[in-house]
Amino acid sequence: MVVYSSGPSLGPSVADILESHAGGSGSPTKTAARVADAIAARGDDGTWLSTVPRDELLAAAREIENRPGARALPLYGVPFGVKDSIDVAGVPTTLSCPDFSYVATETAPVVARLLDAGALYVGKTNLDQFATGLNGTRTPYTVPRSIYSADMISGGSSSGSALAVALGQVPFAVATDTAGSGRVPAALNGVIGFKPSRGLLSTVGLVPACKSLDCITLMAGCIDDVDRVFDVMAARDDDDAWSRDRGPRYDGARIRVGLPAVDELEFFGDEPMKQAHLAFRQRLAGQVDTVDVSLAPFLAAGELLYQGPWVAERLVVFGEFLSAAPDSIHPVVRDILLSGQRYTAVDAFAALQRLQELRAEVARLWRDMDVLVVPTIGTTFTVDEVLARPIDTNTMLGHYTHFGNLLDLLGVAIPLGTLTDGRPHSATLLGAALSDDTALHLAAQLLDEPRVAVPTSTAVPSKEHL
């Protein structure tokens, strides 16, 4: 039976699970049984598209227990979910389109690293079809709803990954983010959505939405879980043309936070959301050094994403299927794909030149700040509102996220509680490429989580900084 609460009901963290497994009060098998029972109790709520059958999940947990040196593994018996655009060998990858579905023959490297670290694969999570959308409604399967309300959208495209964490079924889930797909559902379900710098997590084994922009991301309930899982997953992959090494760890220096002018912020008439964000900014100003920053070049870059030729990049993967089986595609997704056909090579080069100008302008802003803070979303929507105005509402949801990957930024969406009417609000911490650890440290500080900085003398720069 599907029951909606007033917010996330986070389960045990990665650290909690590891402690129980090490101390004997729990075990991977007991954890597997708990997870299977929790998923079964919810029924079909749109979170999962496929799960490992209970007996097979228990068998997989026993196999982990029997590995030599298993208890020393960094994710010993920790359960997790995977967005269903990422390959797991022997499991269908559907992208929420049954006629596109295929059974993967190899496991994506980022997932393989989790499995090698002792993590327990639970199943595939729901998504907006072809990872095209930020709202979670573009699926032929059950439409997932926010943990806060049966009427509210879950956000997308990584809708199921956010819900699996918010429901306490798994402590973390693997997701993706091309235009905000990991940050928006995190905001709408009260969890953390971490979009690393592009290239730090291999995208081999991910069916691309826009290959030049795609990122593998993480959903989790706390920054410590993000740190533990990210440390396992992050690695150079020479099979990924965008792969690169991690940047320097945060060294303890004072973090300078950029804040856009209030009149540059857009909340689409949502006054409670505006007041909540302004109150957060006021608290933030008492904790860190703040600088005024123009949001204009960021927003200008964001407008290029769906009002420019990048939508045509989706046709590289889905164009042939669009021609062969258009009726198999969700109508809204089909219209978006078709819109990509109108762009020319001249359009693409003009947009690339404009984007480079905006990147240069934004690069200069990082001289005076380390992290830019913006709302994750300016407002929320019900499922009915999105179905009635699918394009307009989706554009509003991506107002603060569309520019992220175009400008080569990282993002950490953090939950900030609820408004007086019970809806969630969230902020995103954005940083220049390879400053991931600094943004994560500030996120931990704002969430009142302890996190140790690396002293300057021992901080090791990435090869790109040498």
N, C-alpha and C positions, 0 to 999 in steps of 0.2 A: 504494500500500500504506500502510495506517495504522500508524504507529509512535508509541508514547507514550514520552516522555522523563521525566526527573526534575525537569522544570521548564521555564519558558519559554525559547524560543530566539529572542530578540528580533532583528529584522533591523536594517538601518540606520535611524537616527533621521531625523526631518524635516531637521534641520541637516545630517546626513551626506549625505542625498540632494540637498539644495540645493547643497551644496559640490561634490559630484561632477558635478552638471549644469552648474554655473557654471565649473568647472575643465576640463571636457571629458573627464574620465575616465569619465563616465557621461552618460546622456541620458534624457529621458523615454521614448524608445522602448526603450532598453536596460532601463530599470527596469520598463516594462510587460512585456517579455519574461520578465524574472526572476520577476515576480509570477505571470504566467500559468503558467510552468513549475512554480513552487512549489505552486500550487493543484492543478494536474494531477497532480503527483507524490503528493499526499496521497489523491487519489480522494475518494469520498463519505464524509467523516468527520463530517458533520453541521454543519460550519462555515458553509457557504454554501448558500442556497436557489436562487440564480441568479447567474451571473457573465457579464460581457461576453465574448463569444467572442474567442479569441486574436487573430484578424485584425482584428476591430473595435477591440479594446483598443489594438493597435499603431497603428491608424489614428487613434484618438483622441489617442494620445500625439504622433503626428506633427502633428496639428492644433494641439496646444498649442505645439509647437516652432515652428510657423510663425506664431503670433500676433505682431503688432507689439509689441515691448517685452517679450516673454515672459519673458526671463531675470530681469527685475526683479519678476516676480510673487511674492508672499510664499509661495506653495505650488507653485512651478513644477514640474510633473510629479510631484508627490507622490501616491502611490496611497492610496486609502482605501475602506472598506466602509461600508454603510449598513444599519441594522437594517430588517427587512422589515415594519415598520409605518409607515415614512416614505416619502413619495412621491418617485419619480424619474420624470419624464415619459417615456412610452413603455415603461415597465417595469412588470410586474405587482407589485402590493402584495398579498401573500397573508395576512399575519398568521398564517402557518403553518396556514391553513385553506383548502384548495383551492377549496371551494365558495363561500367568501366573496370570493375573489380578484377584483381588477379591475385594469385597466391605467390607470395614472395619466396624466392629461392635462397636469398641471403639476408642476413640481419644487418641493418644499418650500423655502422661503426660506433656511433654514440650509444646505441642500445647494447651492442656487444660489450662495450666497456663496462656498462652497468652490470650485465650478467656475469662478466668475469670477476667483478668486485663483490659478487655474492647476492646481488639484488634479485628479487622475485618478480618476474613478469606476470601481471594479472590479466591484462587484456588491452583492447583498442578502444579509445574514447571517441565520442561523436565530434563532428565538425561541420561548419558550413561547407557545402559541396565545393570540391576543388579548392578548398581553403579560400573561397571568394566571398568575403563578407565579414562584418564585425559584430553581427547580432545573434547568431545561433539559430536563426529560423529557416535557413536555406538548406534544408535536409529533407529527404523523403521518409526518414525515420521519425521517431517521436521527437518533437521539438522540446529541447531542454528548457527549463525555467530557472531563474535566479533562486539561489538559496533563500533570498529575502522575501520572495513573493511568488505565488503561482501565476500572477499576471505579468510579472516583469521578465524581460528577456535575460538570458544567461550571458549574452555577449558571445562573440565568436572571433575568428573561426574556431579557436581552440576551446569551444564551449564545454565539452565533456571533460577535458583535462582540468579545468578550473573547478568544475563541480565535484569531480572525484576527490579532490583535496578538501574542498569546503565541506563535503559530507563526512569527512573523517575516514573515508574508505582506504585511502593511501596517503602517506605523508608527502609524496611528491609525484608529479606527473610530467612527462615529456610533451612539449607542445611546439608550436612554431609561431613565428611573427614576421610577416612581410610588411604589413601596414598598420599593425597594432593588434594583431590576432592573439598575442599572448598577454598584452597589457589590459585591453578592454574587458575580457571575461574575468580577469583577476579583480578588476575594480568592481564589477557587478556581483561578485561572489565573496568579497571580503578576504581574499588571499593575496599572496605576493606573486607577481609576475615578473620574472627576470629575463630580459632580452639582452644577451651579451653582445659585445662587439661582433660584427659580422666576421666569420671565419674562425672564431675560437672554438666553436663546436662544428664538427664535420656535418655537411649536409648531404653526403653520399648516402643513398638509401632513402632520401626524401623525394617524393614526387614534387617537382617544383611548381610553385604558383608563379613567381617571377624569380628566375634563378639568380639574377644579379642582385636581388634584394633579400632573398629568403634567409631566415635565421632559425636554428633550433633553439628553443627556449625552455624554461622551467617554471612550473607552478609549485608553490610550497607554502607551508604555514608559518615559517620563520626564516630569518636570514641564515641561521646556523645550518638548517637543512639545505638551503641553497648552496652555501659554502661547501658542505660535505659532498654534495652530489656534483657540483660544478668541478671540484677538484678531480673527481673521477672521470668525468666526461670530456674535459678540455684537453685536447691534444692535437698537434699538427697532423694533418692527413694529406699526403702528397697526391691522393686521388681527387682531392677537392681543390679546384683552381683558386678558390677564395680563402683557403686556409692560411692562418698565420698564428704566431706565438702570442701568448698572453703578455700584457703590459706589466709595468712594475706594480708591486703591492703597495698599498697605502702605507705611508711612512710616519704618520702621526702629525703631519703638518696641519695647521688651521685650514679648514675647508671653506673656500669662498663660494657663496651660493648666489646665483643670478636669479633675480625676480623680475618678470615683465611688469610693465606699468599696468595698473588695474584697468585702465580704459582699453588696453589691448587684449584683455581676457574676455572670452565669450562663453556665456552660460545659457544662451538660447531662451532667455526669459525665466530660467529656473533660479529664483531669488534665494530659496533655502540652500541650494548648492553653492551659489556665489558667496553667501555669508559664511558658510562652513569653511570654504577654501580661504577666504580672507582672514578668518579667525586662526586657521592653521598657519598662514603666513606670518601673522603677528607673533604667534608662539615661536615660530622658526627664527624670526629676527632676534629674539632674545637668546638664542642658542649658538648662532653662527654669524660670521661676517657676511653681510649681504651687499650686492651691487645691483644697480639698475641695468636692465638689459632689454633691448628691443626684440620683440617676438616676430617682427615683420619678415625678416629673411627666412625664418623657420617656416612660417605659414605659407610664404610664397613657394617654397620648395614642396610643401605638402600639396599645394594645388596642382602641381605637375603630375601627381601620381595617377589620378583618375581623369583629370582633364587634359592629359598629355599621352604620349605614345607608350608609356609603360604598360598600359592595359593590353597592348598588342603582344607583349612578351608572353602573356598567358597562352597565346595561340601556338607558341613553339611546342608546347606539350599537348595542349588540348585541341588544337586546330583540326587535326585529322579526325578526331572523335566527334567534334562539332559538325563536320561535314557529313560523316557517316551515320551518326545517330543523334540528331539534334533533339528529338523528342525524349531522349533519355536524360536530358539535362534539365535541372530546375529552371523554370522560366526566367527568373530574375538573373540567374547565373548565365543562362544562354544569351540573354540580351547584352550582358556585360561583355561576354566573349565576342559577340558579333560587333560590338562597338569598336573593338580593336582593329577590325578590318579596314576602317576608314583612314588610318594613319599611313603616311608615306615615309620613305627614308629621309626626306628633307625635314619632315616633322620631327623625326627622331634625333637628327643631328642638331636641329635648332634647340630642342629641349635639353639635350646633353650639354650644349654650350651654356644655356641659361643656368642649368643646375651647377655647372662648374663655377660660374660667377657667384652663385649663392653659397656654395661650399667655401669659397675664398672669403666671402664676407663673414660667414659664421666662424670660420677658423680664427679670424682676428678677435672675435668675442671671447674665445677661450683664453686669451692672454690675461683677462681680468677676472675670470671665474673658473671654478673647477666643476661645478654642477649647476644645471639649470633646473628649477622646480616649476612645474606646471600642473594643472589638474590632469588627471588621467582621462576623464570624460567631463564634459560640461553639463550633461543632464542624463537622465535615464529615460527608457521607453518601455511601454508595455508591448507584449507580443502583438496585440491588435493594432497598435500604432505603427509598428514596423511593417506589418503585412499590408496596411493601408498606404504607407508611403515608404516603400523599401529603399529607394535610392537616397531620398532626402535625409531620412533618419540615419542611414549608414554613414553618410557624409558627416553629419554632426557628431556621430560617435568617434570618427577618426580625426576630428579637428586637431587634437593635440598629439596624434600618433602617426599620421600619414608621412610626416617629414623625417621620421627617425632613421630609417635605413637609407633613404635617399641621401641624407647628410652624413651617413656613416657614424651614427651615434649609438650609444648603448642606453638602455632604459630599465629602471626598477620601479614598478608600480607597487605602492604600499597602501594597505588599508588604513583608514583614519577614523573608523567608527561609522555611526549612522546619523542622519539628519533627524530633526524632530518628528518627521513623518515616517521614520523607519527605513528610509532608503540609504544605501551605502554611499560613502564618498571616499575618494582616493586621490593621492598625488603621485606623480611620476618624477623621478630623479633622472635627468638626462646628462650624459657626459660625452666628451669627445672619445673617439675610438681608442681602445686600450687603457682607458682609465676606469675599468670595471670595478677594481677593488676599492677605489676611493668612493664611488657611488654606493657600493654595498656597505661600506663602513658608515657612511652617513645614514643610510637606511636603517642599519642596526641601531645607531644612536637615536634616531627619531622614534623607533619602535621600542626603545629602552631595552635592547638586547646587548649583553656584553660581547665585545669582539676585540681581539688583540691586534694592534697595529704592528707592522714589521718595522723595526728601527731603521733609520736612514742608512746606517753603516752596513746593514745586511740586506737591504733591498736590492734585488737584481733586476736591471732593466731588460726588457725584451730585446731581441736582435734588431727589431725595427727602430730601437732608440739608441743603438750603438753608433 
